[in-house]
Amino acid sequence: MSDVVLYETRGPAAWITLNRPEKLNALNGPVLEGLHAAFDRAVADDEVKVVVVTGAGDRAFSAGYDLSAEAAHSDIPAHEWHEVLATDIDATMKLWALPKPTIAAVRGYCLAGGCELAMACDIIVSTGSGRFGEPEIRYGSGPVTLLMPFILGQKKTNELLFTGDMIDAEAAERAGMINRVVAEEDLEKEVDALVRKIAPTPLPVLRLTKIALVRAYEAMGLREAVNMNLDLSSMLNAADTTEQREFMQIVQQSGLKAALAWRDNRYGEVLGSVQS
């Protein structure tokens, strides 16, 4: 297992930890490879009843895809973007369809691809520090794995995706995006309690129930929507707008923090050193 993704079994649960705290657990190629390996390991272990996904440190579950790495792809054409983004989607949808119950344990920023990863879990538990959203539109990108309409519904999704706004954990709970908000010191205790409630159910029953739930959403068109959005996201990322070019130039010349400050100042906000 790669050091950027940690794997630990705690009784009937496998804990998978995104381990790039200095980068707010931003997703990149090695992280995605590590996630695939971790998911496969959890599925193969019949002692594992529940899979928990979390982020190292207190600042972020994951702030999304690593924009410093993405800057290197800023001039590639749409058909190549399609391949790059398909790799991102594969990991998220693998988690979505994992044949065991999954829980996201969230602290801090949970944004963009990180938010999609959390939304792919069956249950989300967050501390009050949780911040959720898809701010990619602010530099000329968009959600890669389009799960939000199925989680939040049309109107709230429209608002978040058109503005790039973040919402805090309490607002996310009211909107139905997450299951519950807990005190900072109680996060793992709350997740462990959920695991204990789920684990007595026989594994075949859990698997079949999970498959039924996944199929229900896919019958509503979730997977088709995700696949269609991949085509549009490839075009969006290759649109080569003035704002996209300027953002990536600032990343390359002055660093990501400066680019994010430029991006958010355009919206009258300063969000700090958030990856996405």
Short mmCIF file of the C-alpha atoms (twelve columns), coordinates in Angstrom:
data_MODEL
# 
_entry.id   MODEL 
# 
loop_
_atom_site.group_PDB 
_atom_site.id 
_atom_site.type_symbol 
_atom_site.label_atom_id 
_atom_site.label_alt_id 
_atom_site.label_comp_id 
_atom_site.label_asym_id 
_atom_site.label_seq_id 
_atom_site.Cartn_x 
_atom_site.Cartn_y 
_atom_site.Cartn_z 
_atom_site.pdbx_PDB_model_num 
ATOM 1   C CA . MET A 1   0.000   0.000   0.000   1 
ATOM 2   C CA . SER A 2   1.302   3.425   -0.936  1 
ATOM 3   C CA . ASP A 3   2.226   5.771   1.911   1 
ATOM 4   C CA . VAL A 4   -0.194  8.352   0.455   1 
ATOM 5   C CA . VAL A 5   -3.058  5.955   1.230   1 
ATOM 6   C CA . LEU A 6   -3.041  4.090   4.541   1 
ATOM 7   C CA . TYR A 7   -4.991  0.894   5.270   1 
ATOM 8   C CA . GLU A 8   -5.860  -0.361  8.737   1 
ATOM 9   C CA . THR A 9   -8.370  -2.901  10.038  1 
ATOM 10  C CA . ARG A 10  -10.182 -2.122  13.269  1 
ATOM 11  C CA . GLY A 11  -12.330 -5.082  14.131  1 
ATOM 12  C CA . PRO A 12  -14.967 -5.419  11.382  1 
ATOM 13  C CA . ALA A 13  -13.988 -2.124  9.701   1 
ATOM 14  C CA . ALA A 14  -11.281 -1.240  7.218   1 
ATOM 15  C CA . TRP A 15  -10.091 2.353   7.667   1 
ATOM 16  C CA . ILE A 16  -8.677  3.883   4.487   1 
ATOM 17  C CA . THR A 17  -6.873  7.173   5.070   1 
ATOM 18  C CA . LEU A 18  -5.839  9.746   2.476   1 
ATOM 19  C CA . ASN A 19  -2.366  10.619  3.725   1 
ATOM 20  C CA . ARG A 20  -1.153  13.892  2.216   1 
ATOM 21  C CA . PRO A 21  -2.020  16.266  5.082   1 
ATOM 22  C CA . GLU A 22  0.558   18.837  3.951   1 
ATOM 23  C CA . LYS A 23  -1.409  19.072  0.664   1 
ATOM 24  C CA . LEU A 24  -4.829  18.921  2.339   1 
ATOM 25  C CA . ASN A 25  -5.011  15.285  1.191   1 
ATOM 26  C CA . ALA A 26  -5.272  16.387  -2.435  1 
ATOM 27  C CA . LEU A 27  -5.896  13.607  -4.945  1 
ATOM 28  C CA . ASN A 28  -3.296  12.723  -7.580  1 
ATOM 29  C CA . GLY A 29  -2.174  9.664   -9.542  1 
ATOM 30  C CA . PRO A 30  -0.498  7.806   -6.666  1 
ATOM 31  C CA . VAL A 31  -3.462  8.514   -4.364  1 
ATOM 32  C CA . LEU A 32  -5.922  7.142   -6.921  1 
ATOM 33  C CA . GLU A 33  -3.781  4.016   -7.375  1 
ATOM 34  C CA . GLY A 34  -3.624  3.595   -3.616  1 
ATOM 35  C CA . LEU A 35  -7.398  3.931   -3.310  1 
ATOM 36  C CA . HIS A 36  -7.997  1.247   -5.933  1 
ATOM 37  C CA . ALA A 37  -5.659  -1.125  -4.086  1 
ATOM 38  C CA . ALA A 38  -7.283  -0.338  -0.729  1 
ATOM 39  C CA . PHE A 39  -10.808 -0.873  -2.051  1 
ATOM 40  C CA . ASP A 40  -9.808  -4.215  -3.594  1 
ATOM 41  C CA . ARG A 41  -8.208  -5.309  -0.332  1 
ATOM 42  C CA . ALA A 42  -11.306 -4.411  1.686   1 
ATOM 43  C CA . VAL A 43  -13.630 -6.224  -0.701  1 
ATOM 44  C CA . ALA A 44  -11.482 -9.376  -0.656  1 
ATOM 45  C CA . ASP A 45  -11.405 -9.578  3.158   1 
ATOM 46  C CA . ASP A 46  -14.539 -11.289 4.450   1 
ATOM 47  C CA . GLU A 47  -13.708 -10.133 7.979   1 
ATOM 48  C CA . VAL A 48  -14.328 -6.552  6.818   1 
ATOM 49  C CA . LYS A 49  -18.008 -5.597  7.046   1 
ATOM 50  C CA . VAL A 50  -17.690 -1.793  6.707   1 
ATOM 51  C CA . VAL A 51  -15.228 0.461   4.890   1 
ATOM 52  C CA . VAL A 52  -14.384 3.867   6.388   1 
ATOM 53  C CA . VAL A 53  -12.687 6.568   4.304   1 
ATOM 54  C CA . THR A 54  -11.069 9.548   6.007   1 
ATOM 55  C CA . GLY A 55  -8.265  12.082  5.661   1 
ATOM 56  C CA . ALA A 56  -5.092  12.506  7.694   1 
ATOM 57  C CA . GLY A 57  -4.809  15.561  9.901   1 
ATOM 58  C CA . ASP A 58  -7.408  18.057  11.058  1 
ATOM 59  C CA . ARG A 59  -7.491  20.444  8.098   1 
ATOM 60  C CA . ALA A 60  -9.103  18.355  5.371   1 
ATOM 61  C CA . PHE A 61  -10.808 15.152  4.365   1 
ATOM 62  C CA . SER A 62  -9.612  16.091  0.886   1 
ATOM 63  C CA . ALA A 63  -9.570  19.463  -0.843  1 
ATOM 64  C CA . GLY A 64  -9.928  17.801  -4.257  1 
ATOM 65  C CA . TYR A 65  -7.612  17.113  -7.142  1 
ATOM 66  C CA . ASP A 66  -4.078  18.453  -6.903  1 
ATOM 67  C CA . LEU A 67  -4.154  21.624  -8.991  1 
ATOM 68  C CA . SER A 68  -0.383  21.932  -8.942  1 
ATOM 69  C CA . ALA A 69  -0.245  18.643  -10.840 1 
ATOM 70  C CA . GLU A 70  -3.216  19.622  -12.993 1 
ATOM 71  C CA . ALA A 71  -1.405  22.754  -14.164 1 
ATOM 72  C CA . ALA A 72  0.906   20.463  -16.113 1 
ATOM 73  C CA . HIS A 73  -2.133  19.340  -18.152 1 
ATOM 74  C CA . SER A 74  -3.467  22.840  -18.776 1 
ATOM 75  C CA . ASP A 75  -2.842  22.796  -22.523 1 
ATOM 76  C CA . ILE A 76  -3.946  19.267  -23.423 1 
ATOM 77  C CA . PRO A 77  -6.857  18.732  -25.875 1 
ATOM 78  C CA . ALA A 78  -10.334 17.533  -24.908 1 
ATOM 79  C CA . HIS A 79  -9.819  13.923  -25.995 1 
ATOM 80  C CA . GLU A 80  -6.821  13.620  -23.668 1 
ATOM 81  C CA . TRP A 81  -8.729  15.328  -20.844 1 
ATOM 82  C CA . HIS A 82  -11.349 12.598  -21.305 1 
ATOM 83  C CA . GLU A 83  -8.764  9.950   -20.417 1 
ATOM 84  C CA . VAL A 84  -7.385  11.940  -17.467 1 
ATOM 85  C CA . LEU A 85  -10.832 12.579  -15.979 1 
ATOM 86  C CA . ALA A 86  -11.991 9.002   -16.588 1 
ATOM 87  C CA . THR A 87  -9.208  7.876   -14.241 1 
ATOM 88  C CA . ASP A 88  -10.562 10.221  -11.558 1 
ATOM 89  C CA . ILE A 89  -14.108 8.956   -12.032 1 
ATOM 90  C CA . ASP A 90  -13.098 5.291   -11.897 1 
ATOM 91  C CA . ALA A 91  -11.898 5.546   -8.292  1 
ATOM 92  C CA . THR A 92  -14.978 7.449   -7.111  1 
ATOM 93  C CA . MET A 93  -17.428 5.122   -8.836  1 
ATOM 94  C CA . LYS A 94  -15.570 2.088   -7.541  1 
ATOM 95  C CA . LEU A 95  -16.230 3.403   -4.035  1 
ATOM 96  C CA . TRP A 96  -19.847 4.184   -4.960  1 
ATOM 97  C CA . ALA A 97  -20.465 0.580   -6.050  1 
ATOM 98  C CA . LEU A 98  -18.317 -1.109  -3.383  1 
ATOM 99  C CA . PRO A 99  -20.293 -4.188  -2.257  1 
ATOM 100 C CA . LYS A 100 -19.992 -3.287  1.421   1 
ATOM 101 C CA . PRO A 101 -21.358 -0.332  3.424   1 
ATOM 102 C CA . THR A 102 -19.075 2.697   3.359   1 
ATOM 103 C CA . ILE A 103 -18.705 5.664   5.716   1 
ATOM 104 C CA . ALA A 104 -16.870 8.942   5.116   1 
ATOM 105 C CA . ALA A 105 -15.396 10.442  8.308   1 
ATOM 106 C CA . VAL A 106 -14.845 14.132  7.557   1 
ATOM 107 C CA . ARG A 107 -12.827 16.883  9.158   1 
ATOM 108 C CA . GLY A 108 -12.184 20.233  7.504   1 
ATOM 109 C CA . TYR A 109 -12.265 20.829  3.760   1 
ATOM 110 C CA . CYS A 110 -14.219 18.283  1.720   1 
ATOM 111 C CA . LEU A 111 -14.199 19.865  -1.722  1 
ATOM 112 C CA . ALA A 112 -14.339 19.089  -5.436  1 
ATOM 113 C CA . GLY A 113 -13.055 15.545  -6.072  1 
ATOM 114 C CA . GLY A 114 -12.800 15.060  -2.320  1 
ATOM 115 C CA . CYS A 115 -16.458 15.995  -1.912  1 
ATOM 116 C CA . GLU A 116 -17.342 13.563  -4.695  1 
ATOM 117 C CA . LEU A 117 -15.394 10.821  -2.919  1 
ATOM 118 C CA . ALA A 118 -17.324 11.499  0.299   1 
ATOM 119 C CA . MET A 119 -20.665 11.632  -1.543  1 
ATOM 120 C CA . ALA A 120 -19.843 8.220   -3.042  1 
ATOM 121 C CA . CYS A 121 -19.950 6.783   0.486   1 
ATOM 122 C CA . ASP A 122 -23.213 5.473   1.918   1 
ATOM 123 C CA . ILE A 123 -22.978 7.541   5.104   1 
ATOM 124 C CA . ILE A 124 -21.134 10.783  5.873   1 
ATOM 125 C CA . VAL A 125 -20.261 11.821  9.430   1 
ATOM 126 C CA . SER A 126 -18.559 15.190  9.864   1 
ATOM 127 C CA . THR A 127 -17.196 17.339  12.619  1 
ATOM 128 C CA . GLY A 128 -18.319 20.947  12.812  1 
ATOM 129 C CA . SER A 129 -15.184 21.929  10.889  1 
ATOM 130 C CA . GLY A 130 -16.446 20.205  7.726   1 
ATOM 131 C CA . ARG A 131 -16.699 22.404  4.626   1 
ATOM 132 C CA . PHE A 132 -18.377 20.970  1.536   1 
ATOM 133 C CA . GLY A 133 -18.619 22.153  -2.051  1 
ATOM 134 C CA . GLU A 134 -17.464 22.106  -5.668  1 
ATOM 135 C CA . PRO A 135 -15.520 25.358  -6.195  1 
ATOM 136 C CA . GLU A 136 -14.005 24.234  -9.521  1 
ATOM 137 C CA . ILE A 137 -16.234 26.505  -11.590 1 
ATOM 138 C CA . ARG A 138 -14.301 29.470  -10.205 1 
ATOM 139 C CA . TYR A 139 -11.255 28.632  -12.286 1 
ATOM 140 C CA . GLY A 140 -13.029 27.166  -15.296 1 
ATOM 141 C CA . SER A 141 -13.541 23.516  -14.431 1 
ATOM 142 C CA . GLY A 142 -16.472 21.585  -13.007 1 
ATOM 143 C CA . PRO A 143 -17.468 18.488  -11.018 1 
ATOM 144 C CA . VAL A 144 -15.980 15.383  -12.594 1 
ATOM 145 C CA . THR A 145 -18.178 12.728  -10.967 1 
ATOM 146 C CA . LEU A 146 -21.633 14.315  -11.090 1 
ATOM 147 C CA . LEU A 147 -23.193 12.811  -7.957  1 
ATOM 148 C CA . MET A 148 -24.473 15.993  -6.331  1 
ATOM 149 C CA . PRO A 149 -27.861 16.212  -8.136  1 
ATOM 150 C CA . PHE A 150 -28.733 12.754  -6.807  1 
ATOM 151 C CA . ILE A 151 -27.592 13.607  -3.264  1 
ATOM 152 C CA . LEU A 152 -28.910 17.158  -2.886  1 
ATOM 153 C CA . GLY A 153 -31.589 17.544  -5.541  1 
ATOM 154 C CA . GLN A 154 -31.815 20.137  -8.298  1 
ATOM 155 C CA . LYS A 155 -32.120 23.535  -6.634  1 
ATOM 156 C CA . LYS A 156 -29.356 23.292  -4.038  1 
ATOM 157 C CA . THR A 157 -27.060 21.626  -6.575  1 
ATOM 158 C CA . ASN A 158 -27.722 24.448  -9.037  1 
ATOM 159 C CA . GLU A 159 -26.805 27.039  -6.424  1 
ATOM 160 C CA . LEU A 160 -23.579 25.339  -5.353  1 
ATOM 161 C CA . LEU A 161 -22.370 24.539  -8.861  1 
ATOM 162 C CA . PHE A 162 -23.136 27.968  -10.340 1 
ATOM 163 C CA . THR A 163 -21.542 29.893  -7.450  1 
ATOM 164 C CA . GLY A 164 -18.748 27.562  -6.333  1 
ATOM 165 C CA . ASP A 165 -19.780 28.289  -2.740  1 
ATOM 166 C CA . MET A 166 -18.872 26.073  0.189   1 
ATOM 167 C CA . ILE A 167 -21.341 25.129  2.918   1 
ATOM 168 C CA . ASP A 168 -20.496 24.220  6.478   1 
ATOM 169 C CA . ALA A 169 -21.300 20.885  8.105   1 
ATOM 170 C CA . GLU A 170 -24.526 22.036  9.742   1 
ATOM 171 C CA . ALA A 171 -25.858 23.416  6.437   1 
ATOM 172 C CA . ALA A 172 -24.805 20.191  4.708   1 
ATOM 173 C CA . GLU A 173 -26.735 18.175  7.287   1 
ATOM 174 C CA . ARG A 174 -29.860 20.331  6.848   1 
ATOM 175 C CA . ALA A 175 -29.606 19.889  3.074   1 
ATOM 176 C CA . GLY A 176 -29.395 16.109  3.399   1 
ATOM 177 C CA . MET A 177 -25.849 15.926  2.070   1 
ATOM 178 C CA . ILE A 178 -24.433 14.363  5.235   1 
ATOM 179 C CA . ASN A 179 -25.921 12.219  7.976   1 
ATOM 180 C CA . ARG A 180 -24.761 13.926  11.141  1 
ATOM 181 C CA . VAL A 181 -22.435 16.491  12.703  1 
ATOM 182 C CA . VAL A 182 -20.439 15.539  15.780  1 
ATOM 183 C CA . ALA A 183 -17.932 17.171  18.080  1 
ATOM 184 C CA . GLU A 184 -14.319 17.108  16.903  1 
ATOM 185 C CA . GLU A 185 -13.252 14.660  19.597  1 
ATOM 186 C CA . ASP A 186 -16.206 12.324  18.916  1 
ATOM 187 C CA . LEU A 187 -15.752 11.639  15.195  1 
ATOM 188 C CA . GLU A 188 -14.059 8.252   15.396  1 
ATOM 189 C CA . LYS A 189 -16.226 7.196   18.344  1 
ATOM 190 C CA . GLU A 190 -19.379 7.998   16.335  1 
ATOM 191 C CA . VAL A 191 -18.109 6.112   13.295  1 
ATOM 192 C CA . ASP A 192 -17.143 3.139   15.461  1 
ATOM 193 C CA . ALA A 193 -20.675 3.115   16.897  1 
ATOM 194 C CA . LEU A 194 -22.140 2.987   13.375  1 
ATOM 195 C CA . VAL A 195 -19.780 0.155   12.473  1 
ATOM 196 C CA . ARG A 196 -20.929 -1.801  15.528  1 
ATOM 197 C CA . LYS A 197 -24.570 -1.370  14.475  1 
ATOM 198 C CA . ILE A 198 -23.895 -2.525  10.922  1 
ATOM 199 C CA . ALA A 199 -21.398 -5.345  11.548  1 
ATOM 200 C CA . PRO A 200 -23.759 -7.959  13.120  1 
ATOM 201 C CA . THR A 201 -25.636 -8.245  9.813   1 
ATOM 202 C CA . PRO A 202 -24.368 -11.211 7.747   1 
ATOM 203 C CA . LEU A 203 -22.006 -10.190 4.973   1 
ATOM 204 C CA . PRO A 204 -24.146 -11.660 2.143   1 
ATOM 205 C CA . VAL A 205 -27.108 -9.598  3.385   1 
ATOM 206 C CA . LEU A 206 -25.011 -6.442  3.491   1 
ATOM 207 C CA . ARG A 207 -23.688 -7.109  -0.015  1 
ATOM 208 C CA . LEU A 208 -27.115 -7.721  -1.523  1 
ATOM 209 C CA . THR A 209 -28.601 -4.699  0.247   1 
ATOM 210 C CA . LYS A 210 -25.790 -2.503  -1.055  1 
ATOM 211 C CA . ILE A 211 -26.253 -3.833  -4.587  1 
ATOM 212 C CA . ALA A 212 -29.993 -3.123  -4.362  1 
ATOM 213 C CA . LEU A 213 -29.370 0.466   -3.247  1 
ATOM 214 C CA . VAL A 214 -26.801 1.075   -5.979  1 
ATOM 215 C CA . ARG A 215 -29.138 -0.348  -8.611  1 
ATOM 216 C CA . ALA A 216 -31.994 1.849   -7.409  1 
ATOM 217 C CA . TYR A 217 -29.965 5.013   -8.054  1 
ATOM 218 C CA . GLU A 218 -28.557 3.695   -11.287 1 
ATOM 219 C CA . ALA A 219 -32.105 2.923   -12.467 1 
ATOM 220 C CA . MET A 220 -32.749 6.655   -11.945 1 
ATOM 221 C CA . GLY A 221 -29.892 7.360   -14.331 1 
ATOM 222 C CA . LEU A 222 -26.998 8.109   -11.971 1 
ATOM 223 C CA . ARG A 223 -24.317 6.220   -13.872 1 
ATOM 224 C CA . GLU A 224 -25.574 7.474   -17.217 1 
ATOM 225 C CA . ALA A 225 -25.432 11.058  -15.882 1 
ATOM 226 C CA . VAL A 226 -21.871 10.530  -14.639 1 
ATOM 227 C CA . ASN A 227 -20.775 9.110   -17.996 1 
ATOM 228 C CA . MET A 228 -22.414 11.914  -19.978 1 
ATOM 229 C CA . ASN A 229 -20.851 14.492  -17.679 1 
ATOM 230 C CA . LEU A 230 -17.420 13.040  -18.420 1 
ATOM 231 C CA . ASP A 231 -17.785 14.123  -22.053 1 
ATOM 232 C CA . LEU A 232 -18.822 17.642  -21.037 1 
ATOM 233 C CA . SER A 233 -16.121 17.914  -18.372 1 
ATOM 234 C CA . SER A 234 -13.480 17.066  -20.968 1 
ATOM 235 C CA . MET A 235 -14.731 19.910  -23.158 1 
ATOM 236 C CA . LEU A 236 -14.966 22.253  -20.169 1 
ATOM 237 C CA . ASN A 237 -11.410 21.606  -19.018 1 
ATOM 238 C CA . ALA A 238 -10.134 22.167  -22.573 1 
ATOM 239 C CA . ALA A 239 -12.189 25.343  -23.117 1 
ATOM 240 C CA . ASP A 240 -9.055  27.498  -22.797 1 
ATOM 241 C CA . THR A 241 -10.842 30.548  -21.423 1 
ATOM 242 C CA . THR A 242 -8.938  33.658  -20.432 1 
ATOM 243 C CA . GLU A 243 -9.607  32.902  -16.775 1 
ATOM 244 C CA . GLN A 244 -8.358  29.317  -17.089 1 
ATOM 245 C CA . ARG A 245 -5.138  30.477  -18.727 1 
ATOM 246 C CA . GLU A 246 -4.525  33.171  -16.142 1 
ATOM 247 C CA . PHE A 247 -5.199  30.821  -13.224 1 
ATOM 248 C CA . MET A 248 -2.776  28.205  -14.535 1 
ATOM 249 C CA . GLN A 249 -0.148  30.836  -15.317 1 
ATOM 250 C CA . ILE A 250 -0.322  32.088  -11.736 1 
ATOM 251 C CA . VAL A 251 -0.005  28.497  -10.458 1 
ATOM 252 C CA . GLN A 252 3.103   27.972  -12.572 1 
ATOM 253 C CA . GLN A 253 4.707   31.338  -11.832 1 
ATOM 254 C CA . SER A 254 3.670   32.164  -8.257  1 
ATOM 255 C CA . GLY A 255 2.280   28.957  -6.804  1 
ATOM 256 C CA . LEU A 256 -1.126  27.539  -5.997  1 
ATOM 257 C CA . LYS A 257 -1.824  29.759  -2.996  1 
ATOM 258 C CA . ALA A 258 -1.475  32.903  -5.117  1 
ATOM 259 C CA . ALA A 259 -3.705  31.435  -7.840  1 
ATOM 260 C CA . LEU A 260 -6.421  30.556  -5.336  1 
ATOM 261 C CA . ALA A 261 -6.284  34.048  -3.838  1 
ATOM 262 C CA . TRP A 262 -6.681  35.525  -7.339  1 
ATOM 263 C CA . ARG A 263 -9.568  33.163  -8.062  1 
ATOM 264 C CA . ASP A 264 -11.526 33.868  -4.909  1 
ATOM 265 C CA . ASN A 265 -10.864 37.609  -4.873  1 
ATOM 266 C CA . ARG A 266 -12.806 37.706  -8.140  1 
ATOM 267 C CA . TYR A 267 -15.810 36.467  -6.123  1 
ATOM 268 C CA . GLY A 268 -15.190 38.801  -3.207  1 
ATOM 269 C CA . GLU A 269 -13.979 35.997  -0.990  1 
ATOM 270 C CA . VAL A 270 -10.702 34.711  0.383   1 
ATOM 271 C CA . LEU A 271 -10.895 30.978  1.101   1 
ATOM 272 C CA . GLY A 272 -7.254  30.450  2.056   1 
ATOM 273 C CA . SER A 273 -4.952  27.726  0.778   1 
ATOM 274 C CA . VAL A 274 -7.582  25.283  -0.467  1 
ATOM 275 C CA . GLN A 275 -6.482  22.945  -3.221  1 
ATOM 276 C CA . SER A 276 -9.586  23.080  -5.434  1 
# 
